[in-house]
Amino acid sequence: MVAAESGEQRVSLVTGGCGFMGRHLVSLLSARGDRVRVLDLRDWPTSPAMPLPANVELRLGSILDKAALSRASAGVDRVFHLAANPNLWAADPATFHEINYEGTCRVIDAASAAGFSRFVYTSTESILKNINASRASSNALIDENVRHTVNDVPGPYCRSKFRAEEAAQAAAQGGLPVVIVNPTMPIGPGDFLLTPPTKMILGFLNGTTPAYLDCDFNLVDARDAALGHLLAAERGRVGERYILGHENLSLGHLLEELERLTKLAMPKHRVPYWLAYISALVSEGTANITKKPPMAPLTGVRLARSSMAFDCRKARTELNWQCRPLAQSLHDTIVDLQQRGLLRRNPNLAVL
């Protein structure tokens, strides 16, 4: 864009900028001096800890609305596409394809028509896992080089994000400056929508989750993931994907950390996979009748069957990206939940 090249203030569009990771990215871009345009279905949450930053223009609208996308994309230099349905279950599974895949295609088309210097697409780590792989290979560290088909990922959420990433890769192959980031499970303060990882932690802190299915996964602070988006725009190679993940750990290890930080008793009973799978089937069956979210989405249980540990060196080396300690992220998450009145038990937080 001419404006950015001539030294004028850069304009960045963030779809889904009122979400968990999106708000941290918007605040970061504003602090770096960008004029930020946010396109979201919801308003900026009222929070003294995270007010609407300066230089931010909020536009209420859907990524499925071509006219709204065209207006939001006009004059934009960089596009960060975070808007999506991030849940693992929906009353109408077709909405995943509509929002996550078709919405991504429309954002790419609108940005392409307007002209831009860099497009960062927010994918997910869950599409990098092949549920059909052998036990040995499925327990190996996952990196950006994995290649599989849409039939190798579970559930309508993962399949919609898989196809959306394919659309982003096709755009890059067609000559558009698109970079892909795959954040792992985000934690940290400011999750007003209570995304699945925060819901999980809240259940353990409140003592409402009496048992757990042990599994391996990767956690990342949403604030660090937001910085990873910015660095991907500045330093990422077109057409490449970057896993934005920090620490691999088991759920048992996470519970030990939460107990150490809070002095609250965490569940000790481990549920076998077969029982978790049956429970998820029953839970989703009930949810399909009541239209209320299940306690345990089947997609989440299927993902937990084998390791979701990642090799995150590419983002660290190519983007020069750094993350804060996991203990700090968990501490800040707990403080945030406590300040918002969501904790039923009073933690005796350890001093870091």
Secondary structure, 3 states (H helix, E strand, C coil): CHHHHCCCCCEEEEECCCCHHHHHHHHHHHHCCCEEEEEECCCCCCCCCCCCCCCEEEEECCCCCHHHHHHHHCCCCEEEECCCCCCCCCCCCHHHHHHHHHHHHHHHHHHHHHCCCEEEEECCHHHHCCCCCCHHHHCCCECCCCCCCHHHCCHHHHHHHHHHHHHHHHHHHCCCCEEEEEECEEECCCCCCCCHHHHHHHHHHCCCCCEECCCEEEEEEHHHHHHHHHHHHHHCCCCCEEEECCEEEEHHHHHHHHHHHHCCCCCCEECCHHHHHHHHHHHHHHHHHHCCCCCCCHHHHHHCCCCCCECCHHHHHHHCCCCCCHHHHHHHHHHHHHHCCCCCCCCCCCCC
